[in-house]
Amino acid sequence: MKTKHQDVIIIGSGPGGYAAAFHLADHGKSVLLIEKDDIGGVCLNRGCIPSKALLNVAGLIDKTKKSSAQGLTFKDPVIDLNEMRHWKNSVVAQLRGGIETLAKARNVSVLKGRAIFENETTLRVETENGQEFHSFNHAIIATGSRPFIPPAMDLGNPRIMTSNEALTIDEIPKELLVVGGGYIGMELGSVYASLGSTVSVVEAMPSILPGADKDLVNVLKKYVSKKIPNIFTDHQVKQMKTKGKKIAVDMVATETKKNMEFDKVLISVGRKPNANDLGLENTNVKVDDKGFIITDACCETTNANIFAIGDVAGGIQLAHKATKEAKIAAAKILNETSLELSHLCIPAVVFTDPEIAWVGITENEAREAKQKVNVHKFPWSASGRALTLNRTEGLTKVISEPNTGTIIGVGIVGEHAGDLISEAALAIQSGLNVIDLAETIHPHPTLSETLMESAEHALGLCTHLMPAKK
């Protein structure tokens, strides 16, 4: 069978894969993008986009329930799941169509099929029409990850869901258990709670969202506990079993044990890399003990002409990290200079209500490293814009170096925290200090002012707070 040749072949069309394809095509490379499912990857089809669409619906429901203090009272919403799914799917389809159009305009070839490495320079692709062989100068693996279900919880029962099934919103269960209080668990738990489920969350760690600082999480817990009253931290699921039309769950803590029954269970305890069926054994590409592909600071694997980006390469599993890694890998292929992974400032956002966002070093990390830092907080109860939104529960804090005032971390909890964090990422990436941020004029009244006022507080000059003690 004849082998076709491309400059670069990219396996996986998620936010890392298609970004790399487009960047390389824009620089004159012939590019083949291979995808076994729908273009756009998990993020677009079964992750970021559909979940945020549903979170927007949940937010609308929550706002109507809390508007009486502002003089507005609404009737309880009538939920049409079919129409909701249609709208969510239309958003996904529109974005997917946009990517397909951009690929075509850039002359990026897209092939639907499963790619397997025959050797270090050739791929075999299994398609609906049979096998194809493609050789390459460089390859980028961007195959992402999939939800992980611990064997003890994998009962083969459709009442046990991963995020994939949860996002289809086939029904609203009366009682839902979310196993895992991380990003995905808290976001999807919030969606189902707003739609009418009685949601419980069980988390093995002492707190939900273990990566976030406690003061930010405490604001979320206080606010979200009104619709998710049962959050069991320091608890582990010992056993699950089918019991008629229910799932019986045994949870244990240090000195307590709970036996509860649920209509459905959402497992959200982590994700596994999609690296085990790529034929990597036919190359020199190495994986670690968890199955993630080992890469260097330029996303290059232990095989000199093969790169890996995004979830499959480990580290923080975020779409925007994969997109940036795509640019780093492409720059290496093009012999261009680029920031290396170790120099990246990657913001994290949890799209709950309220949102939590952070970037740079956290207080937890500074404490664990015994690093001295200055921390200055601005409560949103002093923000005019937060008051007009009736959302004063928020908090913004700036973490800086004591001697230089250089900003090394920012944390925000509150309405639109995910939008606000980008300014903080720019400040940290650019090496700015609290004076730079404090002297940047922010429009009034806005939530972005809370960043400026946190920096002013660090200087003892905050207009809307009493000066910090020197």
C-alpha positions as CSV (number, residue, x, y, z in Angstrom):
1,M,0.0,0.0,0.0
2,K,1.3,3.4,-1.0
3,T,2.6,5.6,1.9
4,K,1.6,9.3,1.9
5,H,4.0,11.8,3.4
6,Q,3.4,15.0,5.4
7,D,5.8,17.4,7.2
8,V,3.8,17.0,10.4
9,I,1.1,14.6,11.6
10,I,-0.9,15.5,14.6
11,I,-2.9,12.8,16.5
12,G,-5.8,14.3,18.3
13,S,-7.8,17.4,17.3
14,G,-8.5,18.9,20.7
15,P,-7.4,22.5,21.8
16,G,-3.8,21.4,21.6
17,G,-4.0,19.3,18.4
18,Y,-5.9,21.8,16.2
19,A,-3.9,24.8,17.6
20,A,-0.6,23.0,16.6
21,A,-2.0,22.1,13.2
22,F,-3.1,25.6,12.4
23,H,0.1,27.2,13.6
24,L,2.3,24.9,11.6
25,A,0.1,25.3,8.5
26,D,0.3,29.0,8.8
27,H,4.0,28.7,8.6
28,G,3.9,26.6,5.4
29,K,4.1,23.1,6.7
30,S,2.0,20.3,5.2
31,V,-0.1,19.0,8.1
32,L,-2.3,16.0,8.6
33,L,-4.7,16.1,11.6
34,I,-6.0,12.6,12.7
35,E,-9.0,12.3,14.9
36,K,-10.9,9.1,15.8
37,D,-14.0,10.9,17.1
38,D,-15.3,14.4,16.5
39,I,-13.0,17.3,15.7
40,G,-12.5,19.5,18.7
41,G,-11.6,16.7,21.2
42,V,-12.9,16.2,24.7
43,C,-12.9,19.9,25.5
44,L,-15.3,20.9,22.8
45,N,-17.5,17.8,22.6
46,R,-17.5,16.3,26.1
47,G,-15.9,18.8,28.4
48,C,-15.3,22.5,28.7
49,I,-17.9,23.8,26.2
50,P,-20.9,21.7,27.0
51,S,-20.3,21.9,30.7
52,K,-20.1,25.7,30.6
53,A,-23.3,25.9,28.5
54,L,-25.1,23.9,31.2
55,L,-23.5,26.0,34.0
56,N,-24.9,29.0,32.3
57,V,-28.4,27.5,32.4
58,A,-27.9,26.6,36.1
59,G,-26.8,30.2,36.7
60,L,-29.9,31.6,35.2
61,I,-32.0,29.4,37.4
62,D,-30.1,30.4,40.5
63,K,-30.3,34.1,39.7
64,T,-34.1,34.0,39.4
65,K,-34.3,32.3,42.8
66,K,-32.2,35.0,44.4
67,S,-33.7,38.1,42.8
68,S,-36.5,38.9,45.3
69,A,-34.1,41.1,47.3
70,Q,-33.8,43.3,44.2
71,G,-37.5,43.5,43.7
72,L,-38.0,40.8,41.2
73,T,-39.9,37.5,41.8
74,F,-40.2,34.8,39.2
75,K,-42.2,31.6,39.0
76,D,-40.4,28.3,39.2
77,P,-38.8,27.5,35.9
78,V,-40.2,24.9,33.6
79,I,-37.3,22.7,32.5
80,D,-37.4,21.3,29.0
81,L,-34.5,18.8,28.9
82,N,-34.9,18.2,25.1
83,E,-34.6,21.9,24.3
84,M,-31.7,22.3,26.8
85,R,-29.8,19.5,25.1
86,H,-30.6,20.9,21.7
87,W,-29.2,24.3,22.7
88,K,-26.1,22.8,24.3
89,N,-25.5,20.6,21.2
90,S,-26.0,23.6,18.9
91,V,-23.3,25.5,20.7
92,V,-20.9,22.5,20.3
93,A,-21.9,22.0,16.6
94,Q,-21.3,25.7,15.8
95,L,-17.8,25.7,17.3
96,R,-17.0,22.3,15.7
97,G,-18.1,23.7,12.3
98,G,-15.8,26.7,12.8
99,I,-12.8,24.5,13.4
100,E,-13.6,22.4,10.4
101,T,-13.9,25.6,8.3
102,L,-10.6,27.0,9.6
103,A,-8.8,23.7,8.9
104,K,-10.0,23.6,5.3
105,A,-9.1,27.3,4.8
106,R,-5.6,26.5,6.0
107,N,-5.2,23.4,3.9
108,V,-4.9,21.2,6.9
109,S,-5.9,17.7,5.9
110,V,-8.3,16.0,8.4
111,L,-8.5,12.2,8.6
112,K,-11.0,10.4,10.8
113,G,-9.5,7.2,12.1
114,R,-7.3,5.5,14.7
115,A,-3.6,6.2,14.5
116,I,-0.9,3.6,15.4
117,F,2.8,4.1,15.2
118,E,4.4,1.5,12.9
119,N,7.8,3.0,13.6
120,E,9.4,6.3,14.4
121,T,8.5,7.9,11.1
122,T,5.3,6.1,9.9
123,L,1.7,5.8,11.1
124,R,-0.9,3.3,10.3
125,V,-4.4,4.8,10.3
126,E,-7.4,2.6,10.6
127,T,-10.4,4.3,8.9
128,E,-13.9,3.2,7.8
129,N,-12.5,2.6,4.4
130,G,-9.5,0.5,5.5
131,Q,-5.9,1.1,6.4
132,E,-3.8,4.0,5.3
133,F,-0.1,4.6,5.9
134,H,1.4,8.1,6.4
135,S,5.0,9.0,7.0
136,F,6.2,12.2,8.6
137,N,9.1,14.3,9.6
138,H,7.6,15.2,12.9
139,A,4.6,14.0,14.8
140,I,2.6,15.5,17.7
141,I,0.6,13.3,20.1
142,A,-2.4,15.2,21.4
143,T,-4.7,12.4,22.3
144,G,-5.9,13.8,25.6
145,S,-7.4,11.8,28.5
146,R,-10.5,9.9,29.5
147,P,-12.4,9.6,32.8
148,F,-11.1,7.1,35.3
149,I,-13.4,4.8,37.2
150,P,-11.8,2.8,40.1
151,P,-12.5,-0.9,39.6
152,A,-14.5,-1.1,42.9
153,M,-16.9,1.5,41.5
154,D,-17.1,0.1,37.9
155,L,-20.3,-2.0,38.3
156,G,-21.3,-1.8,34.6
157,N,-24.5,-0.1,35.7
158,P,-25.7,2.9,33.6
159,R,-26.7,4.6,36.9
160,I,-23.0,5.1,37.5
161,M,-21.8,8.0,35.3
162,T,-18.6,9.7,34.3
163,S,-18.6,13.3,33.1
164,N,-19.3,12.0,29.5
165,E,-22.7,10.6,30.5
166,A,-23.5,13.4,32.9
167,L,-23.2,16.0,30.2
168,T,-25.9,14.3,28.1
169,I,-28.5,15.3,30.8
170,D,-30.8,12.4,29.9
171,E,-32.7,12.9,33.2
172,I,-32.6,14.7,36.4
173,P,-32.1,12.1,39.2
174,K,-33.8,12.8,42.5
175,E,-30.7,11.8,44.5
176,L,-27.3,12.2,43.0
177,L,-23.9,11.3,44.6
178,V,-20.8,13.0,43.2
179,V,-17.6,11.1,44.0
180,G,-14.8,13.6,43.9
181,G,-14.9,17.2,44.9
182,G,-12.5,18.6,42.3
183,Y,-13.2,20.8,39.3
184,I,-15.5,18.5,37.4
185,G,-17.3,17.1,40.4
186,M,-18.2,20.5,41.8
187,E,-19.2,22.0,38.4
188,L,-21.4,19.2,37.4
189,G,-22.8,18.7,40.9
190,S,-23.8,22.4,40.8
191,V,-25.6,21.9,37.5
192,Y,-27.7,19.0,38.7
193,A,-28.4,20.8,42.0
194,S,-29.8,23.8,40.1
195,L,-31.9,21.5,37.9
196,G,-33.5,20.0,40.9
197,S,-31.4,17.0,42.1
198,T,-30.6,16.6,45.7
199,V,-26.8,16.4,45.4
200,S,-24.2,15.0,47.8
201,V,-20.5,15.2,47.3
202,V,-17.9,12.9,48.9
203,E,-14.2,13.9,48.8
204,A,-11.3,11.9,50.3
205,M,-9.3,15.0,51.0
206,P,-9.9,17.4,53.9
207,S,-11.4,20.0,51.6
208,I,-13.1,20.2,48.2
209,L,-10.9,21.6,45.4
210,P,-7.7,20.6,47.1
211,G,-5.5,22.7,44.8
212,A,-7.1,26.0,45.8
213,D,-6.4,28.1,48.9
214,K,-8.7,27.5,51.9
215,D,-9.9,31.1,52.1
216,L,-11.2,31.0,48.5
217,V,-12.8,27.6,49.0
218,N,-14.5,28.7,52.2
219,V,-16.3,31.4,50.3
220,L,-17.5,28.8,47.7
221,K,-18.5,26.3,50.4
222,K,-20.6,28.9,52.3
223,Y,-22.4,29.9,49.1
224,V,-22.8,26.5,47.5
225,S,-23.9,24.7,50.7
226,K,-27.4,26.2,50.2
227,K,-27.9,24.0,47.2
228,I,-25.5,21.2,48.0
229,P,-25.9,20.8,51.8
230,N,-24.2,17.3,52.0
231,I,-20.5,17.7,51.3
232,F,-18.6,14.9,53.0
233,T,-14.9,15.7,53.1
234,D,-12.3,13.2,54.6
235,H,-14.6,10.4,53.5
236,Q,-13.9,7.6,51.2
237,V,-16.2,5.3,49.2
238,K,-15.7,1.8,50.6
239,Q,-18.2,-0.1,48.5
240,M,-20.9,0.4,45.8
241,K,-23.5,-2.1,44.8
242,T,-26.7,-2.2,42.7
243,K,-29.8,-2.3,44.8
244,G,-32.9,-2.4,42.6
245,K,-33.1,0.9,40.9
246,K,-30.7,2.5,43.3
247,I,-26.9,2.5,43.9
248,A,-26.1,1.6,47.5
249,V,-22.9,3.4,48.7
250,D,-20.8,2.8,51.8
251,M,-18.7,5.7,52.9
252,V,-16.2,5.7,55.7
253,A,-14.3,8.4,57.6
254,T,-11.9,8.0,60.5
255,E,-14.5,7.1,63.1
256,T,-17.8,7.1,61.1
257,K,-19.6,5.1,58.5
258,K,-22.5,6.1,56.3
259,N,-24.8,3.8,54.2
260,M,-26.7,5.8,51.6
261,E,-28.7,5.1,48.5
262,F,-28.8,7.2,45.3
263,D,-30.6,7.2,42.0
264,K,-27.3,8.0,40.1
265,V,-23.6,8.3,40.9
266,L,-21.2,10.6,39.1
267,I,-17.6,9.4,39.4
268,S,-15.1,12.3,39.1
269,V,-11.9,11.1,40.7
270,G,-9.4,11.8,37.9
271,R,-8.6,11.1,34.3
272,K,-6.3,8.6,32.5
273,P,-4.0,9.4,29.5
274,N,-4.9,8.1,26.1
275,A,-1.5,6.7,25.4
276,N,-1.9,2.9,25.7
277,D,-3.0,2.0,22.2
278,L,-0.8,4.2,20.0
279,G,1.9,1.7,19.2
280,L,4.4,3.6,21.3
281,E,6.3,0.4,21.8
282,N,7.3,0.7,18.1
283,T,9.1,4.0,18.9
284,N,11.5,5.3,21.5
285,V,8.7,7.3,23.2
286,K,8.6,6.5,26.9
287,V,5.8,6.9,29.4
288,D,5.9,7.2,33.2
289,D,4.5,4.8,35.8
290,K,1.0,6.4,35.4
291,G,1.0,6.1,31.6
292,F,1.7,9.8,30.8
293,I,4.1,10.4,28.0
294,I,7.5,11.8,29.2
295,T,8.4,15.1,27.6
296,D,11.0,17.8,28.0
297,A,10.6,21.6,28.4
298,C,9.8,21.9,24.7
299,C,7.2,19.1,24.7
300,E,9.7,16.8,22.9
301,T,9.4,13.1,23.9
302,T,12.3,10.7,24.2
303,N,12.0,10.2,20.5
304,A,13.6,13.3,18.9
305,N,11.0,13.9,16.2
306,I,7.9,13.1,18.2
307,F,6.2,15.5,20.6
308,A,3.4,15.2,23.1
309,I,1.1,17.9,24.4
310,G,-1.9,18.4,26.6
311,D,-3.4,15.8,29.0
312,V,-1.5,12.9,27.5
313,A,1.7,14.5,28.6
314,G,0.6,14.9,32.2
315,G,0.8,18.0,34.4
316,I,-2.1,20.3,34.9
317,Q,-5.0,19.0,32.7
318,L,-6.3,22.3,31.3
319,A,-7.3,23.1,27.7
320,H,-5.4,26.4,27.6
321,K,-2.2,24.7,28.8
322,A,-2.6,22.3,25.9
323,T,-3.0,25.2,23.5
324,K,0.1,26.9,24.7
325,E,2.1,23.6,24.6
326,A,0.9,23.3,21.0
327,K,2.7,26.6,20.2
328,I,5.8,25.5,22.1
329,A,6.0,22.3,20.1
330,A,5.3,24.0,16.8
331,A,8.0,26.6,17.6
332,K,10.5,23.8,18.2
333,I,9.6,22.1,14.9
334,L,9.9,25.5,13.1
335,N,13.3,26.2,14.8
336,E,11.7,29.3,16.4
337,T,12.3,30.6,19.9
338,S,9.5,30.2,22.5
339,L,8.9,30.1,26.2
340,E,9.6,26.7,27.7
341,L,7.0,24.9,29.9
342,S,8.9,25.8,33.1
343,H,8.4,29.5,32.4
344,L,4.7,29.4,31.8
345,C,2.2,31.1,34.1
346,I,-1.0,29.0,33.8
347,P,-4.2,30.2,35.4
348,A,-6.8,27.8,36.8
349,V,-10.5,28.4,36.9
350,V,-13.3,26.5,38.6
351,F,-16.6,27.5,37.0
352,T,-18.8,27.0,40.0
353,D,-21.0,29.7,41.4
354,P,-19.1,31.7,42.6
355,E,-16.2,31.0,40.4
356,I,-12.7,30.4,41.8
357,A,-9.6,31.3,39.9
358,W,-5.9,31.5,40.7
359,V,-2.6,31.9,39.0
360,G,1.0,31.7,40.1
361,I,1.9,30.5,43.5
362,T,-0.8,29.9,46.1
363,E,-0.6,30.5,49.8
364,N,-0.7,26.7,50.3
365,E,2.3,26.2,48.0
366,A,4.2,29.1,49.7
367,R,3.6,27.7,53.1
368,E,4.6,24.2,52.1
369,A,7.8,25.6,50.6
370,K,8.4,27.7,53.7
371,Q,8.6,30.7,51.4
372,K,8.0,34.1,52.9
373,V,5.3,36.1,51.0
374,N,3.1,39.1,51.6
375,V,-0.7,38.5,51.1
376,H,-3.1,41.3,50.8
377,K,-6.9,40.8,50.4
378,F,-9.7,42.9,49.2
379,P,-13.2,41.8,50.3
380,W,-15.9,42.3,47.7
381,S,-18.2,43.7,50.4
382,A,-16.2,46.9,49.8
383,S,-16.7,46.8,46.0
384,G,-19.4,49.1,44.6
385,R,-19.8,46.9,41.5
386,A,-20.2,43.7,43.6
387,L,-22.9,45.5,45.6
388,T,-24.8,46.5,42.5
389,L,-24.7,42.8,41.4
390,N,-25.8,41.7,44.8
391,R,-22.7,39.4,44.9
392,T,-20.6,40.6,47.8
393,E,-19.3,37.2,48.9
394,G,-16.2,37.5,46.7
395,L,-12.6,38.0,47.6
396,T,-9.5,39.1,45.7
397,K,-5.9,38.6,47.0
398,V,-2.5,39.4,45.7
399,I,0.6,37.5,46.8
400,S,3.9,39.3,46.4
401,E,7.6,38.9,47.4
402,P,8.3,40.8,50.6
403,N,11.5,42.6,49.4
404,T,10.6,43.5,45.8
405,G,6.8,43.6,45.8
406,T,6.9,41.4,42.7
407,I,3.5,39.8,42.2
408,I,3.9,36.0,42.3
409,G,0.4,34.9,42.8
410,V,-3.3,36.0,42.7
411,G,-6.4,34.3,43.9
412,I,-10.0,35.4,43.2
413,V,-13.4,34.0,44.3
414,G,-16.5,35.6,43.0
415,E,-18.7,36.4,40.0
416,H,-16.6,36.3,36.8
417,A,-13.4,35.4,38.6
418,G,-12.4,33.4,35.5
419,D,-12.4,36.5,33.4
420,L,-10.6,38.6,36.0
421,I,-7.7,36.3,36.4
422,S,-6.2,37.0,33.0
423,E,-4.9,40.4,34.1
424,A,-3.2,38.8,37.0
425,A,-1.6,36.2,34.7
426,L,-0.3,39.0,32.5
427,A,1.1,40.8,35.6
428,I,3.0,37.7,36.8
429,Q,4.2,36.7,33.3
430,S,5.5,40.2,32.8
431,G,7.3,40.4,36.2
432,L,5.2,43.3,37.4
433,N,5.1,44.4,41.1
434,V,2.3,45.7,43.3
435,I,3.1,49.4,42.4
436,D,2.5,48.6,38.7
437,L,-0.8,47.1,39.4
438,A,-1.8,49.8,41.9
439,E,-1.0,52.6,39.5
440,T,-2.9,51.0,36.6
441,I,-6.2,52.9,36.2
442,H,-9.1,50.6,36.3
443,P,-12.6,51.7,35.2
444,H,-15.2,52.3,37.9
445,P,-17.4,50.6,39.0
446,T,-16.0,47.2,37.9
447,L,-14.9,44.0,39.6
448,S,-11.5,44.4,38.1
449,E,-10.9,47.3,40.6
450,T,-10.6,44.7,43.3
451,L,-7.2,43.7,41.8
452,M,-6.0,47.3,41.9
453,E,-7.3,47.8,45.4
454,S,-5.6,44.6,46.6
455,A,-2.3,46.0,45.2
456,E,-3.0,49.3,46.8
457,H,-3.6,47.5,50.1
458,A,-0.2,46.0,49.8
459,L,1.2,49.6,49.7
460,G,-0.9,50.8,52.5
461,L,-2.8,53.1,50.2
462,C,-6.2,51.4,49.6
463,T,-9.0,53.9,49.3
464,H,-11.8,51.6,50.4
465,L,-10.0,49.7,53.2
466,M,-8.2,50.8,56.3
467,P,-4.4,50.8,55.7
468,A,-2.7,47.5,56.5
469,K,-0.6,47.4,59.6
470,K,3.1,47.9,58.8
